[in-house]
Amino acid sequence: MDERLVKPGLPQPPTFDRLSDERLYRKQRLAGAFRLFAHFGFDEGVAGHITVRDPEFTHQFWVNPFGMYFGQIRVSDLVLVNHQGEILEGDRPINAAGFAIHSQIHQGRPDVIAAVHAHSLYGKTWSTLGRLLDPLTQDACAFYGDHALLDDYTGVVLEMSEGERLARTLGNAKAIILRNHGLLTVGHSVDEAIWWFITMDRSCQSQLMAEAAGKPIAIAPEIAQLTYTQVGSHYMGWFSFQSLYEMIVRQQPDLLE
């Protein structure tokens, strides 16, 4: 994060003395994320998956049960799976496409704690253009030089080789546009990964609207790069999510069960 934006008293990501406490924290954030996705209308039937790496067994991750409505998911509903696809906790199946994608991302990117994919309306609409986002707004600058494009579509991702190709194309970026499919974002926390997805979908909406209205003026490259350092850091991704999490927990406290 740009040190000029650090103010005394700003909240910081928590640290934990016990792995069990960190595991619960991550699972609570994950359940809250699904509720927020329902709140924002990112649900599309059974499509979509969010995963978080287990803090102790780092070759395992928590994910949503396949076919369960995002708006009803609780902490106790989450499923634990390893990189071989074996369900270790939970009594419901998982999304095969989600496993093929997320297992490869978690294996290929040790820094990634959480990965997010959903068939959001504006994200999937923008994806049909086969283009990266332009730096048209301050918010879109969070992705300046930090998102990738998978420039073809080969059907539902069920083969591990496709998941590997997606992870390889993502590289070290925070997000990827999957042509004719949608968006995928990652982060060093559930909070960060979720915020990138929310603001990326809105940036897709903004550019679609701007181009429909006329010829938008892009931010100059040097200013876009400066703005990226101000709004695109791991901390800003984490911090931007906090008020949304507080809101959804207050409105739907049963997600913590």
Backbone as CSV, one residue per row, in Angstrom:
resi,resn,N_x,N_y,N_z,CA_x,CA_y,CA_z,C_x,C_y,C_z
1,MET,0.836,-1.200,0.000,0.000,0.000,0.000,0.870,1.248,0.000
2,ASP,0.446,2.312,-0.695,1.131,3.583,-0.669,1.131,4.119,0.756
3,GLU,2.327,4.340,1.319,2.431,4.732,2.718,1.757,6.069,2.983
4,ARG,1.583,6.880,1.954,0.919,8.164,2.155,-0.543,7.999,2.535
5,LEU,-1.107,6.815,2.287,-2.514,6.578,2.595,-2.704,5.928,3.961
6,VAL,-1.625,5.569,4.637,-1.735,4.918,5.936,-2.004,5.964,7.006
7,LYS,-3.109,5.848,7.692,-3.478,6.791,8.738,-3.525,6.069,10.075
8,PRO,-3.132,6.743,11.142,-3.230,6.110,12.468,-4.660,5.677,12.758
9,GLY,-4.803,4.500,13.305,-6.123,4.021,13.691,-6.834,3.197,12.642
10,LEU,-6.284,3.099,11.420,-6.916,2.251,10.415,-6.836,0.797,10.857
11,PRO,-7.901,0.027,10.663,-7.855,-1.392,11.051,-6.829,-2.147,10.226
12,GLN,-6.324,-3.224,10.797,-5.344,-4.057,10.128,-5.844,-5.499,10.120
13,PRO,-5.422,-6.303,9.145,-5.802,-7.717,9.165,-5.362,-8.357,10.471
14,PRO,-6.195,-9.227,11.040,-5.871,-9.815,12.342,-4.747,-10.835,12.252
15,THR,-4.098,-11.042,13.371,-3.138,-12.134,13.511,-3.679,-13.098,14.562
16,PHE,-3.221,-14.340,14.523,-3.802,-15.370,15.372,-2.708,-16.158,16.075
17,ASP,-2.986,-16.508,17.319,-2.083,-17.366,18.085,-2.377,-18.842,17.834
18,ARG,-3.634,-19.124,17.451,-4.033,-20.522,17.238,-4.565,-20.694,15.824
19,LEU,-4.145,-21.772,15.184,-4.614,-22.052,13.835,-6.115,-22.291,13.798
20,SER,-6.665,-22.835,14.857,-8.107,-23.082,14.892,-8.885,-21.772,14.835
21,ASP,-8.353,-20.730,15.467,-9.016,-19.429,15.421,-8.922,-18.821,14.021
22,GLU,-7.765,-18.996,13.397,-7.605,-18.472,12.041,-8.501,-19.224,11.059
23,ARG,-8.640,-20.520,11.249,-9.519,-21.316,10.389,-10.959,-20.823,10.508
24,LEU,-11.427,-20.599,11.724,-12.789,-20.122,11.921,-12.974,-18.756,11.280
25,TYR,-11.992,-17.874,11.448,-12.061,-16.545,10.841,-12.220,-16.654,9.326
26,ARG,-11.399,-17.481,8.704,-11.472,-17.621,7.247,-12.810,-18.198,6.806
27,LYS,-13.315,-19.169,7.555,-14.601,-19.774,7.192,-15.751,-18.789,7.381
28,GLN,-15.693,-17.970,8.403,-16.725,-16.961,8.606,-16.718,-15.944,7.477
29,ARG,-15.524,-15.522,7.084,-15.411,-14.600,5.949,-15.946,-15.245,4.680
30,LEU,-15.671,-16.521,4.493,-16.128,-17.229,3.303,-17.646,-17.316,3.265
31,ALA,-18.256,-17.679,4.394,-19.720,-17.733,4.442,-20.316,-16.359,4.189
32,GLY,-19.718,-15.328,4.776,-20.189,-13.966,4.535,-20.070,-13.575,3.080
33,ALA,-19.008,-14.037,2.429,-18.811,-13.729,1.014,-19.937,-14.305,0.156
34,PHE,-20.352,-15.519,0.448,-21.448,-16.113,-0.323,-22.749,-15.336,-0.110
35,ARG,-23.006,-14.924,1.121,-24.208,-14.137,1.371,-24.163,-12.819,0.596
36,LEU,-22.992,-12.209,0.547,-22.860,-10.960,-0.197,-23.044,-11.187,-1.698
37,PHE,-22.574,-12.326,-2.206,-22.763,-12.607,-3.617,-24.243,-12.759,-3.955
38,ALA,-24.990,-13.369,-3.056,-26.443,-13.433,-3.260,-27.033,-12.028,-3.198
39,HIS,-26.555,-11.225,-2.251,-27.028,-9.843,-2.082,-26.804,-9.023,-3.352
40,PHE,-25.653,-9.212,-3.991,-25.327,-8.447,-5.192,-25.845,-9.096,-6.473
41,GLY,-26.494,-10.244,-6.371,-27.051,-10.896,-7.543,-26.027,-11.621,-8.386
42,PHE,-24.946,-12.084,-7.770,-23.911,-12.802,-8.506,-24.216,-14.297,-8.623
43,ASP,-25.317,-14.745,-8.056,-25.699,-16.154,-8.168,-26.319,-16.397,-9.542
44,GLU,-26.049,-17.556,-10.094,-26.598,-17.947,-11.397,-26.839,-19.445,-11.361
45,GLY,-27.972,-19.854,-10.806,-28.240,-21.275,-10.671,-27.220,-21.926,-9.749
46,VAL,-26.555,-22.968,-10.243,-25.557,-23.678,-9.435,-24.137,-23.209,-9.757
47,ALA,-23.996,-22.188,-10.607,-22.671,-21.734,-11.025,-22.026,-20.878,-9.941
48,GLY,-20.713,-20.921,-9.899,-19.965,-20.054,-9.006,-19.342,-20.793,-7.840
49,HIS,-18.145,-20.366,-7.454,-17.453,-21.003,-6.340,-16.418,-20.049,-5.772
50,ILE,-16.273,-20.102,-4.468,-15.260,-19.339,-3.757,-14.526,-20.325,-2.851
51,THR,-13.205,-20.238,-2.829,-12.437,-21.141,-1.981,-11.500,-20.344,-1.090
52,VAL,-11.185,-20.933,0.069,-10.163,-20.371,0.942,-9.254,-21.491,1.422
53,ARG,-7.956,-21.240,1.374,-6.962,-22.220,1.788,-7.039,-22.426,3.302
54,ASP,-6.931,-23.667,3.745,-6.883,-23.933,5.178,-5.556,-23.422,5.729
55,PRO,-5.564,-22.734,6.888,-4.313,-22.157,7.395,-3.319,-23.182,7.918
56,GLU,-3.799,-24.364,8.288,-2.921,-25.393,8.831,-2.512,-26.395,7.764
57,PHE,-3.495,-26.930,7.077,-3.242,-27.919,6.023,-3.350,-27.190,4.688
58,THR,-2.261,-26.605,4.260,-2.306,-25.645,3.166,-2.556,-26.280,1.792
59,HIS,-2.553,-27.621,1.722,-2.902,-28.308,0.485,-4.391,-28.662,0.462
60,GLN,-5.138,-28.091,1.373,-6.583,-28.288,1.442,-7.278,-26.920,1.392
61,PHE,-8.523,-26.910,0.906,-9.250,-25.644,0.894,-10.743,-25.884,1.158
62,TRP,-11.380,-24.837,1.659,-12.810,-24.839,1.961,-13.571,-24.241,0.788
63,VAL,-14.749,-24.815,0.494,-15.513,-24.394,-0.670,-17.001,-24.588,-0.385
64,ASN,-17.834,-23.992,-1.207,-19.289,-24.125,-1.048,-19.781,-25.484,-1.549
65,PRO,-20.819,-26.027,-0.923,-21.435,-27.262,-1.438,-22.073,-27.006,-2.804
66,PHE,-21.949,-27.942,-3.697,-22.501,-27.791,-5.043,-24.026,-27.762,-4.980
67,GLY,-24.598,-26.742,-5.592,-26.047,-26.658,-5.697,-26.731,-25.960,-4.539
68,MET,-26.003,-25.486,-3.549,-26.612,-24.791,-2.420,-26.655,-23.294,-2.710
69,TYR,-27.796,-22.691,-2.511,-27.979,-21.263,-2.787,-27.034,-20.427,-1.940
70,PHE,-26.332,-19.500,-2.583,-25.366,-18.663,-1.880,-25.968,-17.985,-0.645
71,GLY,-27.224,-17.563,-0.781,-27.868,-16.797,0.278,-28.265,-17.607,1.494
72,GLN,-27.999,-18.913,1.482,-28.317,-19.755,2.636,-27.092,-20.437,3.232
73,ILE,-25.935,-20.207,2.667,-24.727,-20.894,3.131,-24.300,-20.364,4.494
74,ARG,-24.007,-21.301,5.406,-23.499,-20.999,6.747,-22.094,-21.589,6.887
75,VAL,-21.415,-21.191,7.926,-20.087,-21.732,8.202,-20.124,-23.260,8.244
76,SER,-21.147,-23.796,8.881,-21.234,-25.256,9.050,-21.511,-26.001,7.748
77,ASP,-21.896,-25.291,6.687,-22.180,-25.934,5.407,-20.939,-26.086,4.532
78,LEU,-19.864,-25.414,4.859,-18.683,-25.417,4.006,-18.034,-26.794,3.947
79,VAL,-17.439,-27.089,2.812,-16.845,-28.395,2.548,-15.327,-28.239,2.447
80,LEU,-14.609,-29.169,3.065,-13.144,-29.186,2.993,-12.709,-30.251,2.006
81,VAL,-11.837,-29.864,1.066,-11.382,-30.788,0.031,-9.870,-30.635,-0.134
82,ASN,-9.197,-31.715,-0.509,-7.758,-31.607,-0.761,-7.499,-31.493,-2.257
83,HIS,-6.236,-31.378,-2.633,-5.886,-31.162,-4.031,-6.090,-32.400,-4.891
84,GLN,-6.394,-33.525,-4.278,-6.731,-34.740,-5.030,-8.244,-34.883,-5.238
85,GLY,-9.008,-33.948,-4.694,-10.451,-33.973,-4.863,-11.196,-34.782,-3.826
86,GLU,-10.498,-35.203,-2.766,-11.140,-35.977,-1.708,-11.816,-35.037,-0.711
87,ILE,-13.094,-35.296,-0.428,-13.822,-34.494,0.546,-13.459,-34.980,1.947
88,LEU,-12.938,-34.079,2.757,-12.446,-34.413,4.089,-13.428,-34.017,5.182
89,GLU,-14.209,-32.986,4.941,-15.270,-32.569,5.858,-16.447,-32.105,5.032
90,GLY,-17.653,-32.449,5.484,-18.854,-32.081,4.752,-19.505,-33.298,4.134
91,ASP,-20.811,-33.218,3.931,-21.544,-34.373,3.418,-22.256,-34.076,2.101
92,ARG,-21.782,-33.053,1.388,-22.379,-32.723,0.091,-21.285,-32.656,-0.957
93,PRO,-21.625,-32.881,-2.222,-20.614,-32.837,-3.286,-20.160,-31.405,-3.563
94,ILE,-19.072,-31.281,-4.320,-18.578,-29.978,-4.728,-18.655,-29.861,-6.247
95,ASN,-18.540,-28.648,-6.732,-18.607,-28.369,-8.156,-17.325,-28.877,-8.836
96,ALA,-17.469,-29.788,-9.789,-16.302,-30.379,-10.445,-15.489,-29.329,-11.199
97,ALA,-16.173,-28.397,-11.858,-15.465,-27.334,-12.564,-14.734,-26.436,-11.578
98,GLY,-15.388,-26.162,-10.461,-14.755,-25.352,-9.429,-13.490,-26.003,-8.910
99,PHE,-13.540,-27.322,-8.707,-12.351,-28.026,-8.233,-11.239,-27.974,-9.265
100,ALA,-11.565,-28.203,-10.532,-10.551,-28.203,-11.583,-9.836,-26.857,-11.667
101,ILE,-10.585,-25.786,-11.447,-9.998,-24.442,-11.518,-9.230,-24.105,-10.245
102,HIS,-9.912,-24.220,-9.113,-9.344,-23.712,-7.862,-8.177,-24.555,-7.369
103,SER,-8.234,-25.862,-7.570,-7.118,-26.694,-7.116,-5.828,-26.307,-7.825
104,GLN,-5.917,-25.976,-9.103,-4.721,-25.602,-9.853,-4.216,-24.223,-9.456
105,ILE,-5.132,-23.315,-9.160,-4.712,-21.982,-8.703,-4.032,-22.075,-7.349
106,HIS,-4.626,-22.825,-6.426,-4.038,-22.945,-5.087,-2.689,-23.664,-5.131
107,GLN,-2.559,-24.615,-6.031,-1.271,-25.302,-6.149,-0.213,-24.425,-6.818
108,GLY,-0.629,-23.674,-7.820,0.325,-22.875,-8.583,0.691,-21.549,-7.958
109,ARG,-0.154,-21.068,-7.032,0.070,-19.768,-6.411,0.043,-19.912,-4.892
110,PRO,1.172,-20.239,-4.264,1.201,-20.395,-2.805,0.784,-19.143,-2.056
111,ASP,0.900,-17.974,-2.704,0.509,-16.717,-2.053,-0.998,-16.532,-2.007
112,VAL,-1.733,-17.261,-2.827,-3.191,-17.085,-2.905,-3.873,-17.816,-1.754
113,ILE,-4.587,-17.063,-0.943,-5.379,-17.641,0.143,-6.798,-17.935,-0.328
114,ALA,-7.333,-17.093,-1.208,-8.712,-17.269,-1.663,-8.822,-17.000,-3.153
115,ALA,-9.746,-17.717,-3.795,-10.023,-17.538,-5.217,-11.528,-17.487,-5.419
116,VAL,-11.958,-16.646,-6.350,-13.385,-16.337,-6.510,-13.779,-16.402,-7.977
117,HIS,-14.858,-17.103,-8.267,-15.408,-17.104,-9.627,-16.923,-17.183,-9.547
118,ALA,-17.588,-16.343,-10.331,-19.045,-16.402,-10.437,-19.446,-15.877,-11.806
119,HIS,-20.676,-16.184,-12.193,-21.185,-15.758,-13.495,-21.982,-14.465,-13.321
120,SER,-21.310,-13.436,-12.851,-21.971,-12.145,-12.644,-22.352,-11.540,-13.995
121,LEU,-23.415,-10.752,-14.004,-23.988,-10.262,-15.257,-23.002,-9.409,-16.055
122,TYR,-22.409,-8.426,-15.412,-21.550,-7.508,-16.165,-20.196,-8.127,-16.473
123,GLY,-19.716,-8.968,-15.582,-18.459,-9.650,-15.848,-18.556,-10.567,-17.042
124,LYS,-19.613,-11.363,-17.103,-19.723,-12.295,-18.230,-20.055,-11.554,-19.529
125,THR,-20.775,-10.431,-19.415,-21.055,-9.640,-20.616,-19.772,-9.036,-21.172
126,TRP,-18.967,-8.431,-20.292,-17.695,-7.865,-20.738,-16.782,-8.945,-21.318
127,SER,-16.833,-10.143,-20.749,-15.925,-11.206,-21.192,-16.139,-11.578,-22.659
128,THR,-17.325,-11.330,-23.192,-17.600,-11.689,-24.588,-16.829,-10.816,-25.567
129,LEU,-16.289,-9.694,-25.094,-15.554,-8.787,-25.970,-14.097,-9.219,-26.148
130,GLY,-13.629,-10.127,-25.276,-12.262,-10.605,-25.391,-11.229,-9.511,-25.204
131,ARG,-11.455,-8.615,-24.241,-10.566,-7.468,-24.006,-10.281,-7.322,-22.518
132,LEU,-9.132,-6.748,-22.228,-8.850,-6.321,-20.864,-9.612,-5.044,-20.570
133,LEU,-9.771,-4.741,-19.293,-10.393,-3.488,-18.894,-9.444,-2.326,-19.143
134,ASP,-9.991,-1.203,-19.520,-9.212,0.016,-19.666,-9.244,0.808,-18.355
135,PRO,-8.242,1.643,-18.100,-8.245,2.458,-16.882,-9.125,3.700,-17.061
136,LEU,-10.429,3.466,-17.038,-11.369,4.568,-17.257,-11.740,5.290,-15.968
137,THR,-11.637,4.611,-14.843,-12.023,5.195,-13.568,-10.972,4.878,-12.515
138,GLN,-11.049,5.593,-11.405,-10.134,5.311,-10.296,-10.238,3.862,-9.855
139,ASP,-11.460,3.337,-9.763,-11.649,1.963,-9.300,-11.057,0.956,-10.274
140,ALA,-11.209,1.205,-11.566,-10.671,0.286,-12.565,-9.148,0.245,-12.532
141,CYS,-8.527,1.295,-12.010,-7.061,1.326,-11.935,-6.512,0.282,-10.969
142,ALA,-7.344,-0.285,-10.113,-6.901,-1.382,-9.241,-6.432,-2.575,-10.061
143,PHE,-6.857,-2.655,-11.321,-6.513,-3.787,-12.185,-5.512,-3.401,-13.277
144,TYR,-5.006,-2.175,-13.219,-4.109,-1.696,-14.270,-2.812,-2.507,-14.264
145,GLY,-2.568,-3.210,-15.364,-1.382,-4.056,-15.460,-1.413,-5.252,-14.536
146,ASP,-2.562,-5.563,-13.967,-2.652,-6.623,-12.954,-3.852,-7.530,-13.191
147,HIS,-4.224,-7.703,-14.454,-5.227,-8.723,-14.779,-4.921,-9.298,-16.155
148,ALA,-5.402,-10.518,-16.374,-5.058,-11.276,-17.569,-6.331,-11.629,-18.341
149,LEU,-6.140,-12.170,-19.532,-7.256,-12.580,-20.389,-6.999,-13.988,-20.907
150,LEU,-7.941,-14.892,-20.642,-7.930,-16.220,-21.257,-8.749,-16.099,-22.534
151,ASP,-8.070,-15.996,-23.662,-8.710,-15.525,-24.884,-9.300,-16.633,-25.744
152,ASP,-9.948,-17.604,-25.137,-10.763,-18.545,-25.876,-11.731,-19.204,-24.900
153,TYR,-12.655,-19.963,-25.438,-13.626,-20.678,-24.606,-13.738,-22.090,-25.140
154,THR,-13.585,-23.072,-24.244,-13.577,-24.478,-24.692,-14.619,-25.317,-23.960
155,GLY,-15.624,-24.661,-23.375,-16.661,-25.394,-22.660,-16.427,-25.347,-21.157
156,VAL,-17.304,-26.016,-20.428,-17.186,-26.071,-18.977,-15.838,-26.669,-18.600
157,VAL,-15.147,-26.036,-17.639,-13.806,-26.484,-17.249,-13.924,-27.706,-16.347
158,LEU,-13.760,-28.886,-16.944,-13.841,-30.137,-16.182,-12.510,-30.886,-16.165
159,GLU,-11.654,-30.598,-17.142,-10.367,-31.281,-17.221,-9.327,-30.511,-16.409
160,MET,-8.480,-31.238,-15.693,-7.439,-30.589,-14.907,-6.488,-29.799,-15.799
161,SER,-6.291,-30.245,-17.030,-5.414,-29.524,-17.943,-5.937,-28.123,-18.236
162,GLU,-7.266,-27.979,-18.283,-7.858,-26.659,-18.501,-7.656,-25.773,-17.278
163,GLY,-7.799,-26.371,-16.096,-7.532,-25.618,-14.881,-6.091,-25.160,-14.822
164,GLU,-5.170,-26.021,-15.262,-3.745,-25.672,-15.295,-3.498,-24.521,-16.265
165,ARG,-4.154,-24.563,-17.413,-3.976,-23.512,-18.419,-4.507,-22.178,-17.894
166,LEU,-5.640,-22.231,-17.207,-6.205,-21.012,-16.630,-5.248,-20.428,-15.591
167,ALA,-4.738,-21.288,-14.706,-3.819,-20.820,-13.666,-2.549,-20.258,-14.278
168,ARG,-2.072,-20.886,-15.337,-0.857,-20.420,-15.999,-1.086,-19.050,-16.645
169,THR,-2.264,-18.845,-17.234,-2.578,-17.566,-17.852,-2.758,-16.478,-16.807
170,LEU,-3.349,-16.817,-15.682,-3.488,-15.862,-14.578,-2.127,-15.346,-14.146
171,GLY,-1.137,-16.232,-14.110,0.199,-15.815,-13.699,0.197,-15.256,-12.288
172,ASN,0.829,-14.107,-12.101,0.909,-13.468,-10.790,-0.128,-12.373,-10.601
173,ALA,-1.100,-12.298,-11.511,-2.091,-11.220,-11.465,-3.150,-11.483,-10.396
174,LYS,-3.922,-10.448,-10.093,-5.000,-10.572,-9.110,-6.320,-10.997,-9.727
175,ALA,-6.410,-10.985,-11.072,-7.688,-11.286,-11.717,-7.463,-11.751,-13.145
176,ILE,-8.459,-12.452,-13.653,-8.424,-12.901,-15.045,-9.834,-12.841,-15.611
177,ILE,-9.912,-12.396,-16.856,-11.170,-12.412,-17.605,-11.197,-13.684,-18.439
178,LEU,-12.211,-14.492,-18.236,-12.368,-15.743,-18.978,-13.338,-15.479,-20.125
179,ARG,-12.828,-15.453,-21.337,-13.664,-15.054,-22.471,-14.915,-15.921,-22.580
180,ASN,-16.058,-15.258,-22.827,-17.359,-15.923,-22.953,-17.759,-16.682,-21.690
181,HIS,-17.225,-16.282,-20.554,-17.455,-17.039,-19.325,-17.667,-16.109,-18.129
182,GLY,-16.679,-15.302,-17.784,-16.829,-14.430,-16.630,-15.499,-14.017,-16.035
183,LEU,-15.518,-13.696,-14.760,-14.348,-13.172,-14.062,-13.877,-14.148,-12.998
184,LEU,-12.589,-14.074,-12.687,-12.021,-14.802,-11.565,-10.992,-13.894,-10.902
185,THR,-11.070,-13.808,-9.571,-10.137,-12.979,-8.820,-9.514,-13.792,-7.698
186,VAL,-8.337,-13.352,-7.254,-7.644,-14.028,-6.165,-7.129,-12.977,-5.191
187,GLY,-6.747,-13.442,-3.981,-6.220,-12.509,-3.006,-5.475,-13.197,-1.885
188,HIS,-4.812,-12.391,-1.076,-4.085,-12.878,0.095,-5.011,-13.064,1.287
189,SER,-6.297,-12.858,1.082,-7.334,-13.104,2.083,-8.651,-13.278,1.344
190,VAL,-9.638,-13.882,2.012,-10.977,-13.941,1.428,-11.464,-12.526,1.157
191,ASP,-11.230,-11.659,2.131,-11.714,-10.286,2.052,-11.225,-9.606,0.772
192,GLU,-9.920,-9.709,0.528,-9.329,-9.066,-0.644,-9.881,-9.660,-1.938
193,ALA,-9.899,-10.976,-2.037,-10.351,-11.622,-3.273,-11.794,-11.267,-3.591
194,ILE,-12.634,-11.219,-2.567,-14.043,-10.875,-2.777,-14.179,-9.434,-3.239
195,TRP,-13.445,-8.529,-2.586,-13.554,-7.128,-2.989,-13.120,-6.940,-4.430
196,TRP,-12.048,-7.596,-4.851,-11.616,-7.448,-6.242,-12.712,-7.913,-7.192
197,PHE,-13.403,-8.987,-6.840,-14.478,-9.452,-7.729,-15.597,-8.418,-7.805
198,ILE,-16.024,-7.908,-6.659,-17.118,-6.941,-6.636,-16.768,-5.707,-7.458
199,THR,-15.588,-5.144,-7.208,-15.241,-3.911,-7.901,-14.882,-4.159,-9.358
200,MET,-14.401,-5.363,-9.688,-14.125,-5.667,-11.094,-15.421,-5.786,-11.886
201,ASP,-16.427,-6.435,-11.313,-17.707,-6.538,-12.000,-18.300,-5.148,-12.228
202,ARG,-18.176,-4.277,-11.245,-18.681,-2.915,-11.390,-17.874,-2.137,-12.424
203,SER,-16.585,-2.405,-12.505,-15.763,-1.741,-13.521,-16.154,-2.210,-14.918
204,CYS,-16.510,-3.485,-15.041,-17.043,-3.975,-16.315,-18.336,-3.238,-16.668
205,GLN,-19.216,-3.107,-15.699,-20.473,-2.387,-15.918,-20.207,-0.949,-16.338
206,SER,-19.272,-0.301,-15.653,-18.963,1.093,-15.949,-18.432,1.261,-17.368
207,GLN,-17.530,0.370,-17.787,-16.977,0.512,-19.137,-18.016,0.184,-20.195
208,LEU,-18.847,-0.803,-19.941,-19.928,-1.104,-20.888,-20.849,0.100,-21.062
209,MET,-21.193,0.745,-19.970,-22.076,1.922,-20.028,-21.385,3.085,-20.724
210,ALA,-20.099,3.298,-20.403,-19.376,4.421,-20.996,-19.260,4.259,-22.506
211,GLU,-18.940,3.032,-22.950,-18.781,2.808,-24.382,-20.119,2.845,-25.111
212,ALA,-21.202,2.499,-24.416,-22.526,2.601,-25.024,-22.937,4.063,-25.193
213,ALA,-22.454,4.920,-24.290,-22.838,6.335,-24.321,-21.977,7.163,-25.266
214,GLY,-20.742,6.729,-25.518,-19.864,7.527,-26.368,-18.472,6.947,-26.392
215,LYS,-17.471,7.813,-26.492,-16.078,7.399,-26.544,-15.404,7.827,-25.242
216,PRO,-15.240,6.917,-24.290,-14.689,7.305,-22.990,-13.220,7.721,-23.087
217,ILE,-12.824,8.583,-22.166,-11.445,9.067,-22.095,-10.723,8.266,-21.024
218,ALA,-9.679,7.598,-21.414,-8.923,6.773,-20.469,-7.974,7.634,-19.641
219,ILE,-7.655,7.163,-18.453,-6.671,7.806,-17.593,-5.284,7.573,-18.196
220,ALA,-4.451,8.599,-18.158,-3.104,8.492,-18.722,-2.330,7.379,-18.021
221,PRO,-1.464,6.662,-18.765,-0.756,5.515,-18.181,-0.013,5.812,-16.889
222,GLU,0.697,6.942,-16.818,1.467,7.228,-15.608,0.555,7.510,-14.411
223,ILE,-0.601,8.098,-14.669,-1.561,8.349,-13.584,-2.276,7.061,-13.210
224,ALA,-2.573,6.228,-14.192,-3.194,4.931,-13.911,-2.270,4.079,-13.045
225,GLN,-0.968,4.116,-13.341,-0.007,3.349,-12.550,0.088,3.896,-11.129
226,LEU,0.102,5.213,-10.975,0.112,5.815,-9.648,-1.143,5.421,-8.878
227,THR,-2.287,5.512,-9.540,-3.548,5.184,-8.881,-3.592,3.727,-8.490
228,TYR,-3.007,2.859,-9.317,-2.916,1.437,-8.970,-2.227,1.245,-7.622
229,THR,-1.152,1.970,-7.378,-0.448,1.827,-6.102,-1.288,2.321,-4.941
230,GLN,-2.260,3.172,-5.224,-3.090,3.747,-4.170,-4.336,2.913,-3.866
231,VAL,-4.886,2.246,-4.886,-6.153,1.523,-4.686,-6.050,0.026,-4.948
232,GLY,-4.900,-0.436,-5.467,-4.815,-1.831,-5.892,-3.983,-2.730,-5.007
233,SER,-3.643,-2.278,-3.791,-2.786,-3.074,-2.908,-3.577,-4.165,-2.195
234,HIS,-2.845,-5.135,-1.646,-3.489,-6.188,-0.859,-4.273,-5.580,0.309
235,TYR,-3.677,-4.586,0.958,-4.359,-3.973,2.104,-5.658,-3.294,1.682
236,MET,-5.633,-2.525,0.600,-6.851,-1.822,0.184,-7.938,-2.807,-0.220
237,GLY,-7.543,-3.938,-0.793,-8.541,-4.967,-1.091,-9.177,-5.490,0.181
238,TRP,-8.334,-5.782,1.189,-8.846,-6.265,2.477,-9.715,-5.209,3.150
239,PHE,-9.213,-3.990,3.233,-9.911,-2.921,3.951,-11.261,-2.603,3.319
240,SER,-11.329,-2.613,2.000,-12.560,-2.245,1.294,-13.700,-3.215,1.566
241,PHE,-13.358,-4.431,1.978,-14.377,-5.456,2.235,-14.996,-5.344,3.623
242,GLN,-14.321,-4.686,4.556,-14.715,-4.776,5.958,-16.122,-4.260,6.235
243,SER,-16.493,-3.144,5.660,-17.824,-2.595,5.935,-18.912,-3.485,5.350
244,LEU,-18.641,-4.123,4.206,-19.621,-5.030,3.613,-19.820,-6.259,4.496
245,TYR,-18.718,-6.778,5.045,-18.831,-7.939,5.929,-19.620,-7.586,7.190
246,GLU,-19.339,-6.443,7.763,-20.073,-6.008,8.965,-21.556,-5.861,8.659
247,MET,-21.872,-5.327,7.490,-23.264,-5.159,7.098,-23.982,-6.492,6.982
248,ILE,-23.365,-7.458,6.280,-24.063,-8.715,6.026,-24.196,-9.539,7.300
249,VAL,-23.207,-9.483,8.202,-23.314,-10.205,9.470,-24.423,-9.607,10.330
250,ARG,-24.533,-8.295,10.330,-25.597,-7.660,11.115,-26.969,-8.012,10.554
251,GLN,-27.083,-8.074,9.246,-28.375,-8.373,8.616,-28.710,-9.859,8.652
252,GLN,-27.682,-10.729,8.546,-27.896,-12.176,8.433,-26.949,-12.923,9.389
253,PRO,-27.117,-12.762,10.682,-26.180,-13.374,11.638,-26.160,-14.891,11.596
254,ASP,-27.172,-15.529,11.011,-27.185,-16.996,10.970,-26.065,-17.553,10.092
255,LEU,-25.435,-16.718,9.264,-24.342,-17.219,8.423,-23.176,-17.727,9.275
256,LEU,-23.074,-17.271,10.516,-21.983,-17.662,11.402,-22.206,-19.030,12.049
257,GLU,-23.384,-19.593,11.881,-23.695,-20.868,12.533,-22.907,-22.026,11.927
